[in-house]
Amino acid sequence: MKEKLYRKEILLTVVFSALLMLFGHSATIFVLFPGLQTGTLWGFPTQYIVPILLGWFGMAAVCLVMTLVCNKFDDEMDAYVKSQEKQNVHVTE
């Protein structure tokens, strides 16, 4: 159980780190693919509005999901620790 929780923690860290990097540096998409700079979205050039939307609202959404997932993971860790404490209780007189 302990190893499973460690693997899950590492997976969560890697996945959310990658998502935060992708959303935070979304402007590099337009540097790598200059052909995407020709369009507009809501009257704004795509190379300006898409990084703003992904950077602000996308990061907020990723952080919200990360908070919910990490809180659930913390509850699992607490349950594991409490189960281990119950197994290790010794009564001495």
Biopython code that builds the backbone (N, CA, C, O; Angstrom):
import numpy as np
from Bio.PDB.StructureBuilder import StructureBuilder

atoms = [
    (1, "MET", "N", (0.825, -1.193, 0.000)),
    (1, "MET", "CA", (0.000, 0.000, 0.000)),
    (1, "MET", "C", (0.871, 1.259, 0.000)),
    (1, "MET", "O", (0.588, 2.236, -0.694)),
    (2, "LYS", "N", (1.933, 1.203, 0.797)),
    (2, "LYS", "CA", (2.820, 2.360, 0.899)),
    (2, "LYS", "C", (3.488, 2.659, -0.436)),
    (2, "LYS", "O", (3.596, 3.819, -0.834)),
    (3, "GLU", "N", (3.935, 1.616, -1.128)),
    (3, "GLU", "CA", (4.581, 1.802, -2.428)),
    (3, "GLU", "C", (3.600, 2.343, -3.458)),
    (3, "GLU", "O", (3.962, 3.156, -4.309)),
    (4, "LYS", "N", (2.348, 1.880, -3.374)),
    (4, "LYS", "CA", (1.308, 2.358, -4.288)),
    (4, "LYS", "C", (1.066, 3.861, -4.086)),
    (4, "LYS", "O", (0.888, 4.603, -5.053)),
    (5, "LEU", "N", (1.060, 4.294, -2.839)),
    (5, "LEU", "CA", (0.862, 5.717, -2.559)),
    (5, "LEU", "C", (2.050, 6.549, -3.031)),
    (5, "LEU", "O", (1.867, 7.664, -3.521)),
    (6, "TYR", "N", (3.248, 6.027, -2.890)),
    (6, "TYR", "CA", (4.430, 6.750, -3.383)),
    (6, "TYR", "C", (4.400, 6.868, -4.901)),
    (6, "TYR", "O", (4.719, 7.922, -5.452)),
    (7, "ARG", "N", (4.016, 5.785, -5.577)),
    (7, "ARG", "CA", (3.917, 5.836, -7.049)),
    (7, "ARG", "C", (2.869, 6.852, -7.482)),
    (7, "ARG", "O", (3.075, 7.600, -8.438)),
    (8, "LYS", "N", (1.749, 6.872, -6.774)),
    (8, "LYS", "CA", (0.685, 7.820, -7.102)),
    (8, "LYS", "C", (1.153, 9.252, -6.881)),
    (8, "LYS", "O", (0.833, 10.138, -7.673)),
    (9, "GLU", "N", (1.904, 9.484, -5.813)),
    (9, "GLU", "CA", (2.425, 10.823, -5.549)),
    (9, "GLU", "C", (3.380, 11.278, -6.656)),
    (9, "GLU", "O", (3.321, 12.425, -7.099)),
    (10, "ILE", "N", (4.240, 10.392, -7.088)),
    (10, "ILE", "CA", (5.180, 10.726, -8.170)),
    (10, "ILE", "C", (4.427, 10.983, -9.468)),
    (10, "ILE", "O", (4.742, 11.927, -10.192)),
    (11, "LEU", "N", (3.439, 10.151, -9.765)),
    (11, "LEU", "CA", (2.636, 10.338, -10.975)),
    (11, "LEU", "C", (1.901, 11.680, -10.947)),
    (11, "LEU", "O", (1.884, 12.403, -11.944)),
    (12, "LEU", "N", (1.296, 12.007, -9.811)),
    (12, "LEU", "CA", (0.609, 13.304, -9.685)),
    (12, "LEU", "C", (1.574, 14.464, -9.882)),
    (12, "LEU", "O", (1.244, 15.445, -10.549)),
    (13, "THR", "N", (2.751, 14.357, -9.310)),
    (13, "THR", "CA", (3.741, 15.418, -9.439)),
    (13, "THR", "C", (4.164, 15.599, -10.890)),
    (13, "THR", "O", (4.241, 16.728, -11.376)),
    (14, "VAL", "N", (4.437, 14.506, -11.580)),
    (14, "VAL", "CA", (4.883, 14.589, -12.971)),
    (14, "VAL", "C", (3.771, 15.125, -13.870)),
    (14, "VAL", "O", (4.010, 16.002, -14.700)),
    (15, "VAL", "N", (2.558, 14.601, -13.707)),
    (15, "VAL", "CA", (1.447, 15.015, -14.570)),
    (15, "VAL", "C", (1.126, 16.491, -14.377)),
    (15, "VAL", "O", (0.994, 17.228, -15.355)),
    (16, "PHE", "N", (1.001, 16.928, -13.139)),
    (16, "PHE", "CA", (0.634, 18.325, -12.922)),
    (16, "PHE", "C", (1.783, 19.277, -13.226)),
    (16, "PHE", "O", (1.542, 20.419, -13.618)),
    (17, "SER", "N", (3.004, 18.843, -13.057)),
    (17, "SER", "CA", (4.137, 19.678, -13.474)),
    (17, "SER", "C", (4.120, 19.881, -14.981)),
    (17, "SER", "O", (4.335, 20.991, -15.468)),
    (18, "ALA", "N", (3.864, 18.804, -15.718)),
    (18, "ALA", "CA", (3.801, 18.906, -17.188)),
    (18, "ALA", "C", (2.638, 19.794, -17.625)),
    (18, "ALA", "O", (2.799, 20.625, -18.518)),
    (19, "LEU", "N", (1.475, 19.627, -17.008)),
    (19, "LEU", "CA", (0.324, 20.466, -17.362)),
    (19, "LEU", "C", (0.581, 21.935, -17.065)),
    (19, "LEU", "O", (0.255, 22.799, -17.880)),
    (20, "LEU", "N", (1.156, 22.222, -15.920)),
    (20, "LEU", "CA", (1.442, 23.615, -15.573)),
    (20, "LEU", "C", (2.467, 24.222, -16.519)),
    (20, "LEU", "O", (2.355, 25.390, -16.892)),
    (21, "MET", "N", (3.464, 23.435, -16.909)),
    (21, "MET", "CA", (4.450, 23.930, -17.872)),
    (21, "MET", "C", (3.809, 24.197, -19.231)),
    (21, "MET", "O", (4.089, 25.217, -19.860)),
    (22, "LEU", "N", (2.953, 23.286, -19.684)),
    (22, "LEU", "CA", (2.301, 23.452, -20.984)),
    (22, "LEU", "C", (1.384, 24.676, -21.003)),
    (22, "LEU", "O", (1.419, 25.468, -21.945)),
    (23, "PHE", "N", (0.581, 24.825, -19.978)),
    (23, "PHE", "CA", (-0.341, 25.957, -19.941)),
    (23, "PHE", "C", (0.400, 27.270, -19.703)),
    (23, "PHE", "O", (0.028, 28.302, -20.260)),
    (24, "GLY", "N", (1.422, 27.236, -18.896)),
    (24, "GLY", "CA", (2.163, 28.450, -18.593)),
    (24, "GLY", "C", (3.017, 28.955, -19.731)),
    (24, "GLY", "O", (3.286, 30.153, -19.826)),
    (25, "HIS", "N", (3.445, 28.057, -20.594)),
    (25, "HIS", "CA", (4.313, 28.441, -21.704)),
    (25, "HIS", "C", (3.635, 28.179, -23.049)),
    (25, "HIS", "O", (4.276, 27.751, -24.008)),
    (26, "SER", "N", (2.340, 28.441, -23.103)),
    (26, "SER", "CA", (1.585, 28.171, -24.331)),
    (26, "SER", "C", (1.942, 29.117, -25.473)),
    (26, "SER", "O", (1.637, 28.821, -26.628)),
    (27, "ALA", "N", (2.569, 30.225, -25.184)),
    (27, "ALA", "CA", (2.948, 31.164, -26.246)),
    (27, "ALA", "C", (4.023, 30.579, -27.152)),
    (27, "ALA", "O", (4.162, 31.006, -28.298)),
    (28, "THR", "N", (4.775, 29.623, -26.665)),
    (28, "THR", "CA", (5.825, 29.023, -27.499)),
    (28, "THR", "C", (5.255, 28.215, -28.656)),
    (28, "THR", "O", (5.962, 27.932, -29.624)),
    (29, "ILE", "N", (3.976, 27.841, -28.562)),
    (29, "ILE", "CA", (3.333, 27.145, -29.684)),
    (29, "ILE", "C", (3.377, 28.015, -30.933)),
    (29, "ILE", "O", (3.592, 27.523, -32.040)),
    (30, "PHE", "N", (3.171, 29.306, -30.742)),
    (30, "PHE", "CA", (3.142, 30.219, -31.886)),
    (30, "PHE", "C", (4.542, 30.549, -32.393)),
    (30, "PHE", "O", (4.707, 30.979, -33.534)),
    (31, "VAL", "N", (5.533, 30.350, -31.557)),
    (31, "VAL", "CA", (6.914, 30.519, -32.010)),
    (31, "VAL", "C", (7.337, 29.295, -32.820)),
    (31, "VAL", "O", (7.994, 29.417, -33.853)),
    (32, "LEU", "N", (6.952, 28.122, -32.339)),
    (32, "LEU", "CA", (7.310, 26.887, -33.038)),
    (32, "LEU", "C", (6.555, 26.716, -34.359)),
    (32, "LEU", "O", (7.098, 26.185, -35.327)),
    (33, "PHE", "N", (5.298, 27.170, -34.389)),
    (33, "PHE", "CA", (4.465, 27.040, -35.583)),
    (33, "PHE", "C", (3.969, 28.419, -36.010)),
    (33, "PHE", "O", (2.847, 28.791, -35.667)),
    (34, "PRO", "N", (4.762, 29.180, -36.741)),
    (34, "PRO", "CA", (4.380, 30.548, -37.112)),
    (34, "PRO", "C", (3.134, 30.617, -37.998)),
    (34, "PRO", "O", (2.519, 31.680, -38.090)),
    (35, "GLY", "N", (2.754, 29.550, -38.633)),
    (35, "GLY", "CA", (1.553, 29.547, -39.460)),
    (35, "GLY", "C", (0.279, 29.737, -38.654)),
    (35, "GLY", "O", (-0.754, 30.115, -39.207)),
    (36, "LEU", "N", (0.341, 29.480, -37.357)),
    (36, "LEU", "CA", (-0.829, 29.667, -36.495)),
    (36, "LEU", "C", (-1.093, 31.136, -36.171)),
    (36, "LEU", "O", (-2.145, 31.456, -35.617)),
    (37, "GLN", "N", (-0.186, 32.017, -36.496)),
    (37, "GLN", "CA", (-0.310, 33.429, -36.141)),
    (37, "GLN", "C", (-1.227, 34.202, -37.081)),
    (37, "GLN", "O", (-1.429, 35.399, -36.880)),
    (38, "THR", "N", (-1.781, 33.565, -38.087)),
    (38, "THR", "CA", (-2.559, 34.292, -39.088)),
    (38, "THR", "C", (-4.007, 34.496, -38.693)),
    (38, "THR", "O", (-4.655, 35.377, -39.258)),
    (39, "GLY", "N", (-4.547, 33.742, -37.766)),
    (39, "GLY", "CA", (-5.972, 33.808, -37.450)),
    (39, "GLY", "C", (-6.309, 34.819, -36.365)),
    (39, "GLY", "O", (-5.439, 35.453, -35.768)),
    (40, "THR", "N", (-7.609, 34.938, -36.139)),
    (40, "THR", "CA", (-8.107, 35.790, -35.050)),
    (40, "THR", "C", (-9.114, 34.994, -34.237)),
    (40, "THR", "O", (-9.725, 34.046, -34.732)),
    (41, "LEU", "N", (-9.275, 35.390, -32.994)),
    (41, "LEU", "CA", (-10.260, 34.793, -32.097)),
    (41, "LEU", "C", (-10.910, 35.933, -31.340)),
    (41, "LEU", "O", (-10.242, 36.650, -30.595)),
    (42, "TRP", "N", (-12.213, 36.104, -31.529)),
    (42, "TRP", "CA", (-12.968, 37.203, -30.912)),
    (42, "TRP", "C", (-12.399, 38.567, -31.294)),
    (42, "TRP", "O", (-12.470, 39.516, -30.512)),
    (43, "GLY", "N", (-11.848, 38.660, -32.467)),
    (43, "GLY", "CA", (-11.298, 39.918, -32.947)),
    (43, "GLY", "C", (-9.864, 40.185, -32.523)),
    (43, "GLY", "O", (-9.296, 41.208, -32.903)),
    (44, "PHE", "N", (-9.267, 39.293, -31.747)),
    (44, "PHE", "CA", (-7.887, 39.439, -31.300)),
    (44, "PHE", "C", (-7.003, 38.482, -32.089)),
    (44, "PHE", "O", (-7.456, 37.400, -32.462)),
    (45, "PRO", "N", (-5.767, 38.850, -32.350)),
    (45, "PRO", "CA", (-4.848, 37.896, -32.994)),
    (45, "PRO", "C", (-4.644, 36.671, -32.098)),
    (45, "PRO", "O", (-4.512, 36.797, -30.880)),
    (46, "THR", "N", (-4.619, 35.497, -32.710)),
    (46, "THR", "CA", (-4.538, 34.266, -31.916)),
    (46, "THR", "C", (-3.260, 34.173, -31.087)),
    (46, "THR", "O", (-3.262, 33.598, -29.999)),
    (47, "GLN", "N", (-2.161, 34.744, -31.609)),
    (47, "GLN", "CA", (-0.914, 34.639, -30.852)),
    (47, "GLN", "C", (-0.939, 35.474, -29.566)),
    (47, "GLN", "O", (-0.058, 35.322, -28.720)),
    (48, "TYR", "N", (-1.937, 36.356, -29.409)),
    (48, "TYR", "CA", (-2.068, 37.146, -28.185)),
    (48, "TYR", "C", (-3.144, 36.603, -27.263)),
    (48, "TYR", "O", (-2.930, 36.490, -26.056)),
    (49, "ILE", "N", (-4.302, 36.264, -27.823)),
    (49, "ILE", "CA", (-5.425, 35.883, -26.972)),
    (49, "ILE", "C", (-5.324, 34.456, -26.434)),
    (49, "ILE", "O", (-5.708, 34.198, -25.294)),
    (50, "VAL", "N", (-4.812, 33.531, -27.241)),
    (50, "VAL", "CA", (-4.731, 32.138, -26.780)),
    (50, "VAL", "C", (-3.772, 31.986, -25.595)),
    (50, "VAL", "O", (-4.138, 31.327, -24.622)),
    (51, "PRO", "N", (-2.568, 32.558, -25.626)),
    (51, "PRO", "CA", (-1.711, 32.451, -24.433)),
    (51, "PRO", "C", (-2.303, 33.147, -23.203)),
    (51, "PRO", "O", (-2.085, 32.703, -22.076)),
    (52, "ILE", "N", (-3.044, 34.224, -23.413)),
    (52, "ILE", "CA", (-3.684, 34.889, -22.268)),
    (52, "ILE", "C", (-4.753, 33.985, -21.669)),
    (52, "ILE", "O", (-4.822, 33.813, -20.452)),
    (53, "LEU", "N", (-5.586, 33.408, -22.531)),
    (53, "LEU", "CA", (-6.647, 32.531, -22.029)),
    (53, "LEU", "C", (-6.082, 31.282, -21.366)),
    (53, "LEU", "O", (-6.519, 30.896, -20.282)),
    (54, "LEU", "N", (-5.112, 30.655, -22.016)),
    (54, "LEU", "CA", (-4.511, 29.460, -21.416)),
    (54, "LEU", "C", (-3.684, 29.806, -20.186)),
    (54, "LEU", "O", (-3.664, 29.053, -19.212)),
    (55, "GLY", "N", (-3.006, 30.941, -20.232)),
    (55, "GLY", "CA", (-2.161, 31.337, -19.111)),
    (55, "GLY", "C", (-2.951, 31.715, -17.874)),
    (55, "GLY", "O", (-2.576, 31.344, -16.762)),
    (56, "TRP", "N", (-4.027, 32.440, -18.049)),
    (56, "TRP", "CA", (-4.809, 32.869, -16.891)),
    (56, "TRP", "C", (-5.859, 31.836, -16.506)),
    (56, "TRP", "O", (-5.822, 31.259, -15.419)),
    (57, "PHE", "N", (-6.791, 31.619, -17.420)),
    (57, "PHE", "CA", (-7.914, 30.744, -17.097)),
    (57, "PHE", "C", (-7.516, 29.272, -17.132)),
    (57, "PHE", "O", (-8.013, 28.475, -16.336)),
    (58, "GLY", "N", (-6.638, 28.915, -18.036)),
    (58, "GLY", "CA", (-6.165, 27.533, -18.088)),
    (58, "GLY", "C", (-5.383, 27.150, -16.852)),
    (58, "GLY", "O", (-5.571, 26.069, -16.294)),
    (59, "MET", "N", (-4.506, 28.040, -16.427)),
    (59, "MET", "CA", (-3.732, 27.770, -15.205)),
    (59, "MET", "C", (-4.643, 27.718, -13.981)),
    (59, "MET", "O", (-4.436, 26.900, -13.086)),
    (60, "ALA", "N", (-5.644, 28.582, -13.941)),
    (60, "ALA", "CA", (-6.588, 28.560, -12.818)),
    (60, "ALA", "C", (-7.342, 27.236, -12.781)),
    (60, "ALA", "O", (-7.544, 26.665, -11.709)),
    (61, "ALA", "N", (-7.758, 26.746, -13.944)),
    (61, "ALA", "CA", (-8.470, 25.468, -14.007)),
    (61, "ALA", "C", (-7.558, 24.309, -13.603)),
    (61, "ALA", "O", (-7.969, 23.425, -12.852)),
    (62, "VAL", "N", (-6.328, 24.315, -14.098)),
    (62, "VAL", "CA", (-5.383, 23.249, -13.735)),
    (62, "VAL", "C", (-5.088, 23.290, -12.234)),
    (62, "VAL", "O", (-5.015, 22.241, -11.594)),
    (63, "CYS", "N", (-4.923, 24.464, -11.679)),
    (63, "CYS", "CA", (-4.658, 24.581, -10.239)),
    (63, "CYS", "C", (-5.854, 24.125, -9.410)),
    (63, "CYS", "O", (-5.680, 23.522, -8.351)),
    (64, "LEU", "N", (-7.070, 24.409, -9.884)),
    (64, "LEU", "CA", (-8.263, 23.947, -9.181)),
    (64, "LEU", "C", (-8.334, 22.423, -9.175)),
    (64, "LEU", "O", (-8.579, 21.810, -8.136)),
    (65, "VAL", "N", (-8.122, 21.824, -10.326)),
    (65, "VAL", "CA", (-8.143, 20.364, -10.414)),
    (65, "VAL", "C", (-7.015, 19.767, -9.574)),
    (65, "VAL", "O", (-7.211, 18.760, -8.893)),
    (66, "MET", "N", (-5.840, 20.387, -9.622)),
    (66, "MET", "CA", (-4.708, 19.899, -8.838)),
    (66, "MET", "C", (-5.026, 19.957, -7.342)),
    (66, "MET", "O", (-4.684, 19.037, -6.599)),
    (67, "THR", "N", (-5.667, 21.015, -6.911)),
    (67, "THR", "CA", (-6.035, 21.141, -5.498)),
    (67, "THR", "C", (-6.997, 20.032, -5.087)),
    (67, "THR", "O", (-6.820, 19.417, -4.036)),
    (68, "LEU", "N", (-7.999, 19.777, -5.895)),
    (68, "LEU", "CA", (-8.973, 18.734, -5.562)),
    (68, "LEU", "C", (-8.323, 17.353, -5.533)),
    (68, "LEU", "O", (-8.574, 16.565, -4.621)),
    (69, "VAL", "N", (-7.499, 17.065, -6.519)),
    (69, "VAL", "CA", (-6.842, 15.756, -6.586)),
    (69, "VAL", "C", (-5.856, 15.586, -5.429)),
    (69, "VAL", "O", (-5.796, 14.521, -4.813)),
    (70, "CYS", "N", (-5.096, 16.619, -5.139)),
    (70, "CYS", "CA", (-4.109, 16.523, -4.056)),
    (70, "CYS", "C", (-4.779, 16.428, -2.683)),
    (70, "CYS", "O", (-4.260, 15.750, -1.796)),
    (71, "ASN", "N", (-5.910, 17.089, -2.493)),
    (71, "ASN", "CA", (-6.639, 16.943, -1.233)),
    (71, "ASN", "C", (-7.159, 15.521, -1.062)),
    (71, "ASN", "O", (-7.125, 14.975, 0.041)),
    (72, "LYS", "N", (-7.636, 14.927, -2.140)),
    (72, "LYS", "CA", (-8.085, 13.537, -2.081)),
    (72, "LYS", "C", (-6.904, 12.617, -1.773)),
    (72, "LYS", "O", (-7.034, 11.673, -0.993)),
    (73, "PHE", "N", (-5.762, 12.891, -2.382)),
    (73, "PHE", "CA", (-4.562, 12.093, -2.116)),
    (73, "PHE", "C", (-4.126, 12.231, -0.656)),
    (73, "PHE", "O", (-3.729, 11.245, -0.035)),
    (74, "ASP", "N", (-4.197, 13.443, -0.104)),
    (74, "ASP", "CA", (-3.861, 13.649, 1.311)),
    (74, "ASP", "C", (-4.789, 12.855, 2.220)),
    (74, "ASP", "O", (-4.348, 12.312, 3.233)),
    (75, "ASP", "N", (-6.068, 12.783, 1.869)),
    (75, "ASP", "CA", (-7.002, 11.974, 2.655)),
    (75, "ASP", "C", (-6.623, 10.500, 2.616)),
    (75, "ASP", "O", (-6.728, 9.803, 3.625)),
    (76, "GLU", "N", (-6.179, 10.021, 1.450)),
    (76, "GLU", "CA", (-5.725, 8.632, 1.347)),
    (76, "GLU", "C", (-4.486, 8.398, 2.206)),
    (76, "GLU", "O", (-4.363, 7.363, 2.862)),
    (77, "MET", "N", (-3.581, 9.354, 2.198)),
    (77, "MET", "CA", (-2.364, 9.228, 3.023)),
    (77, "MET", "C", (-2.716, 9.227, 4.512)),
    (77, "MET", "O", (-2.162, 8.438, 5.278)),
    (78, "ASP", "N", (-3.623, 10.096, 4.918)),
    (78, "ASP", "CA", (-4.044, 10.133, 6.319)),
    (78, "ASP", "C", (-4.699, 8.825, 6.737)),
    (78, "ASP", "O", (-4.461, 8.331, 7.839)),
    (79, "ALA", "N", (-5.524, 8.263, 5.858)),
    (79, "ALA", "CA", (-6.171, 6.986, 6.161)),
    (79, "ALA", "C", (-5.127, 5.885, 6.313)),
    (79, "ALA", "O", (-5.244, 5.027, 7.188)),
    (80, "TYR", "N", (-4.111, 5.911, 5.460)),
    (80, "TYR", "CA", (-3.045, 4.909, 5.563)),
    (80, "TYR", "C", (-2.271, 5.064, 6.880)),
    (80, "TYR", "O", (-1.979, 4.074, 7.550)),
    (81, "VAL", "N", (-1.948, 6.289, 7.240)),
    (81, "VAL", "CA", (-1.192, 6.525, 8.477)),
    (81, "VAL", "C", (-2.012, 6.091, 9.689)),
    (81, "VAL", "O", (-1.471, 5.485, 10.614)),
    (82, "LYS", "N", (-3.304, 6.390, 9.696)),
    (82, "LYS", "CA", (-4.153, 5.986, 10.819)),
    (82, "LYS", "C", (-4.276, 4.474, 10.909)),
    (82, "LYS", "O", (-4.310, 3.919, 12.007)),
    (83, "SER", "N", (-4.344, 3.799, 9.759)),
    (83, "SER", "CA", (-4.414, 2.341, 9.787)),
    (83, "SER", "C", (-3.113, 1.748, 10.321)),
    (83, "SER", "O", (-3.135, 0.727, 11.009)),
    (84, "GLN", "N", (-1.988, 2.376, 10.013)),
    (84, "GLN", "CA", (-0.701, 1.901, 10.531)),
    (84, "GLN", "C", (-0.577, 2.166, 12.027)),
    (84, "GLN", "O", (0.002, 1.358, 12.754)),
    (85, "GLU", "N", (-1.114, 3.286, 12.490)),
    (85, "GLU", "CA", (-1.060, 3.583, 13.921)),
    (85, "GLU", "C", (-1.898, 2.600, 14.715)),
    (85, "GLU", "O", (-1.508, 2.206, 15.814)),
    (86, "LYS", "N", (-3.045, 2.197, 14.179)),
    (86, "LYS", "CA", (-3.901, 1.232, 14.870)),
    (86, "LYS", "C", (-3.228, -0.131, 14.980)),
    (86, "LYS", "O", (-3.403, -0.838, 15.972)),
    (87, "GLN", "N", (-2.461, -0.495, 13.961)),
    (87, "GLN", "CA", (-1.771, -1.789, 13.981)),
    (87, "GLN", "C", (-0.588, -1.779, 14.959)),
    (87, "GLN", "O", (-0.213, -2.829, 15.481)),
    (88, "ASN", "N", (-0.010, -0.625, 15.207)),
    (88, "ASN", "CA", (1.186, -0.526, 16.044)),
    (88, "ASN", "C", (0.892, -0.109, 17.473)),
    (88, "ASN", "O", (1.825, 0.208, 18.211)),
    (89, "VAL", "N", (-0.356, -0.095, 17.892)),
    (89, "VAL", "CA", (-0.717, 0.314, 19.258)),
    (89, "VAL", "C", (-0.373, -0.838, 20.204)),
    (89, "VAL", "O", (-0.818, -1.970, 20.013)),
    (90, "HIS", "N", (0.440, -0.523, 21.240)),
    (90, "HIS", "CA", (0.797, -1.505, 22.258)),
    (90, "HIS", "C", (0.389, -0.956, 23.621)),
    (90, "HIS", "O", (0.664, 0.199, 23.946)),
    (91, "VAL", "N", (-0.265, -1.794, 24.407)),
    (91, "VAL", "CA", (-0.683, -1.384, 25.747)),
    (91, "VAL", "C", (0.357, -1.903, 26.732)),
    (91, "VAL", "O", (0.626, -3.103, 26.790)),
    (92, "THR", "N", (0.938, -0.992, 27.503)),
    (92, "THR", "CA", (1.909, -1.402, 28.518)),
    (92, "THR", "C", (1.399, -0.987, 29.878)),
    (92, "THR", "O", (0.800, 0.076, 30.039)),
    (93, "GLU", "N", (1.646, -1.846, 30.859)),
    (93, "GLU", "CA", (1.211, -1.540, 32.224)),
    (93, "GLU", "C", (2.362, -1.483, 33.161)),
    (93, "GLU", "O", (2.176, -1.236, 34.353)),
]
sb = StructureBuilder()
sb.init_structure("model")
sb.init_model(0)
sb.init_chain("A")
sb.init_seg("    ")
for serial, (resi, resn, name, xyz) in enumerate(atoms, 1):
    if name == "N":
        sb.init_residue(resn, " ", resi, " ")
    sb.init_atom(name, np.array(xyz, "f"), 0.0, 1.0, " ", f" {name:<3s}", serial, name[0])
structure = sb.get_structure()
